[in-house]
Amino acid sequence: MNISNYFKKEIRLIDSQLKKYFGVSKSCPKILNESMAYSVFAGGKRLRPILCLAAARVCGGSIKKVLPTACALEMIHTYSLIHDDLPAMDNDDLRRGKPTSHIKYGEGIAILAGDGLLTRAFEIMDPMVVKIVASAAGVSGMIGGQVMDLLMEHNRCPANRGRENVEYIHLNKTAKMIEVSLVSGAVLSGAGKRQIDALAGYGRKIGIAFQISDDILDILGDKKKLGKRGSDADNEKLTYPSVFGIDASARKSSELIQSAKNDLKIFGRPAVTLSEIADFVINREK
Ligand code: GRG
């Protein structure tokens, strides 16, 4: 099966499970349920749940067991995007080709939709991985990275700290959630240390490469395909291209992908899908 058909099949599986979490509930206000579902089903690539399931597949795990955690990772990711788009953060009005949550529902509901998705995620994920996911999403992970991203806006990064700070941002804001998507799939599949370490290394590297390619797409990408306007320049963000230039950034992301693919060697032939996902990370148009 080619990679695009593989993605389509996995997205169908993930979406059919995700839908189960957004049925009508007497205790959850209708507008909250609607706003959470609006962003979750706005057409994301589902990269994190796809990686979680791919790790389970390569480790011989049960998809049924891992699927709720895969959905929880997508909920955390979607919460982060809703909050990232708020006026106090990146102030974006378009995401996944649709008006952002605060444009559609107002700021208060958008903040609460994000909060709702984050807490619901911890309700549905497997208790075995709560700690590692919380750590990747938390203050020494995605939130820490986002804080540094915010602090460094409007060219506030000292010239001699560009490399150190952009590496911190990419690792924490983006790569740790991608890494934990793989590690949680492996842990829930009973993988051994060697397998977990290999998937962690692969995840961290494709995660950094993913954010570098996001930075490049923000400059060069087709905004229609991306479904967002690209606000890095307006916000004078500290990005890979702003520190190293576009060519060196593209070279760095290719090197990371090559090295990530080397980490898969211990799995042999069954890791071919993960290897193709790594290529997708830097060849994608959205
Ligand atoms: C706690 C107030 C508060 C805010 C947290 C942590 C955070 C806000 C925002 C982080 C946003 C973030 C992780 C941005 C960078 C990651 C990135 C490249 C996101 C886009 O991911 P894709 O391309 O999106 O996978 P789709 O739409 O395909 O799911």
Boltz pocket constraint, residues with backbone or C-beta under 6 A from the ligand:
constraints:
  - pocket:
      binder: B
      contacts: [[A, 43], [A, 44], [A, 45], [A, 46], [A, 47], [A, 77], [A, 79], [A, 80], [A, 81], [A, 83], [A, 84], [A, 96], [A, 137], [A, 142], [A, 143], [A, 146], [A, 173], [A, 174], [A, 210], [A, 211], [A, 214], [A, 286]]
      max_distance: 6.0
